Amino acid sequence: MTTRMEKVSVSLTPDLSQRIAAKLETGGYASASEYVRAALRDRLAYDEEMDVMRARYRTAQADHANGRTLSHDEVFAELRAEAQRLQQ
C-alpha cells in the first residue's frame, strides 16, 4: 500500500538547510523530505506528550487548591508505577 504524499514548500534558513544536508551525507536519510517528515513526527509526538503533561499539571493545581493532596509515599508509588508502565 502506498501512502499518498502532499507536496509542501518550506523556506529554511541556510543553517537549517546545511544541517539537513549534513544528515543526508551520513546516510541516515534518503532525502531531505524523509528527514523533515521524521523531524515533524518527532515534534508532533513531543507536543502531544507536553499537552498531556500540561493537563496533568492543571489537574494537580486544581487538586491542591481544593485540598486534595498526596503523601510522599503515594507520589513515589505513582511514579514507580508509571516508570514500570513505560518500561513495558
C-alpha positions in Angstrom: 0.0 0.0 0.0 1.4 3.4 -1.0 1.0 6.4 1.3 -0.3 9.4 -0.6 2.0 12.4 -0.1 1.2 16.1 -0.5 3.8 18.4 -1.7 4.5 21.4 0.6 7.0 24.2 0.1 9.0 25.2 3.1 11.6 28.0 3.4 14.6 27.2 5.5 17.5 29.3 6.9 20.9 28.4 5.4 21.9 26.9 8.7 18.9 24.5 8.8 19.4 23.6 5.2 23.1 22.8 5.9 22.1 20.7 8.9 19.8 18.6 6.8 22.4 18.2 4.1 24.9 17.0 6.8 22.3 14.4 7.9 21.9 13.2 4.3 25.7 12.9 3.9 25.9 10.5 6.9 23.5 8.2 5.1 20.9 8.2 7.8 18.2 9.5 5.5 17.5 9.0 1.8 16.2 12.5 1.2 15.6 15.9 2.8 11.9 15.1 2.7 12.4 11.9 4.6 14.4 13.8 7.2 11.8 16.6 7.6 9.0 14.1 7.9 10.9 12.3 10.7 11.6 15.5 12.5 8.0 16.6 12.2 6.7 13.3 13.5 9.1 13.6 16.5 7.9 17.1 17.2 4.2 16.2 17.0 4.8 13.3 19.4 6.6 15.7 21.7 3.8 18.3 21.5 1.2 15.6 22.3 3.3 14.5 25.3 3.6 18.1 26.5 -0.2 18.5 26.2 -0.7 15.5 28.5 1.8 16.9 31.0 0.2 20.3 31.0 -3.2 18.8 31.6 -1.8 16.7 34.5 -0.3 19.9 35.9 -3.6 21.8 35.7 -5.3 18.9 37.4 -2.7 18.8 40.2 -3.0 22.6 40.7 -6.8 22.2 41.0 -6.5 19.3 43.3 -4.1 21.3 45.5 -6.4 24.3 45.5 -9.2 22.1 46.7 -7.2 20.5 49.4 -6.6 17.2 47.7 -3.0 16.2 48.2 -0.9 13.0 48.2 1.6 11.8 50.7 5.3 11.3 49.7 4.7 7.6 49.7 1.7 7.9 47.4 3.6 10.2 45.0 6.5 7.8 44.8 4.2 4.8 44.4 2.6 6.5 41.4 5.9 7.4 39.9 7.2 3.9 40.3 4.1 2.5 38.6 4.4 5.0 35.8 8.1 4.2 35.3 7.2 0.4 35.2 4.5 1.0 32.7 6.9 3.0 30.4 9.4 0.2 30.5 7.0 -2.4 29.2 
